Amino acid sequence: MLILILIDIFWLLIIGFVWEHDEKDNEYWKELSGLHSLVRYGVIGELLLSCTIVILLFLDYRQVYGKLLNPLDFNYQNKNDEPIVN
């Protein structure tokens, strides 16, 4: 999820610069301004949703595993030192 968020931010920055045109110079870009705005708002909404999901997953992880924040540690016990049964 974090990689996808970084890709979205990178895409938003690059496309933001590419789509910035003076609409008076070219009719083609003027006609696409509505579509460009829709896509930008969609990406911003998706980015906010992704960030919210990552934060909720992080909070859930901390609630289950306590302050142990190393996901590569293969000690699967919760903060009460009880084995987790899947």
N, C-alpha and C positions, 0 to 999 in steps of 0.2 A: 504494500500500500504506500509506503514511504517513497519508493522508487516511482510509482505512478504519480504521486503528488509532485515530485520534482520534475517529472516529464511534463505535467500539466503547466507548472509554473514556467518552465523553459519554453513550451509551445506558446503560452500566452504572451510572453515577452517578445519572442521572435515574430509571431504573427501580428502582434500589436504594432510593431515597427513597419512590417511589410504592408499592412492594410492602411496605414496613415498616408492618405493622398489628399491633395487639394481637390475637392469635388468640383470646383469650378473649371478645372483644367480638362477633365475627361468625363464624358457622359457615362461611360462604362462603369467607372468607380462610383459615380453618383447613384446609379441604379442598384448597385450591390451594397450600399451602406446599410440598408435595413437587415439584410441577411448577415452582414458582418457583425452588426450589433447583437442580433439574436444569438449567433455563435459565441460571441464574447461573453454574454450574460449566461449562456448555458455552461461554458467552461468555468466561469466564476462560481456558479451554483454547484457544479460537480466538484470543484475544488473544495468549497466549504463543506459539502456533504462528506467527502473523503476525509478531510481533517477531523470532522466530528466523529466519524467512525473510528479513526485511529485513536483519538482521545478516549472514547468510550472503551475501546479494547485495552488501552493502557490502564485505565482506572479499574477495569474488571480484573486484569492480570495482577495489579497490586493488591486488590481485595482478596484474591484467592491465594497468591503466593507471598503476601507480605511485602517486605522491602527488598526481597531478592529480585533484582531486575536484570539478571543475566539469563536470557532465554536459551543460551547454549549450555547452561548448567543442566545436566540431565538428572538432577535430584527432584523427582516429582512428588514432593510433599507440600501440603499447604501450610499456612502459617501456624496451624495447631499441631504440626508434626504428625499429621495423620496421612497415611497413603491415600492418594487419589485414585478412586476406582472409576474406570470408564465403562 
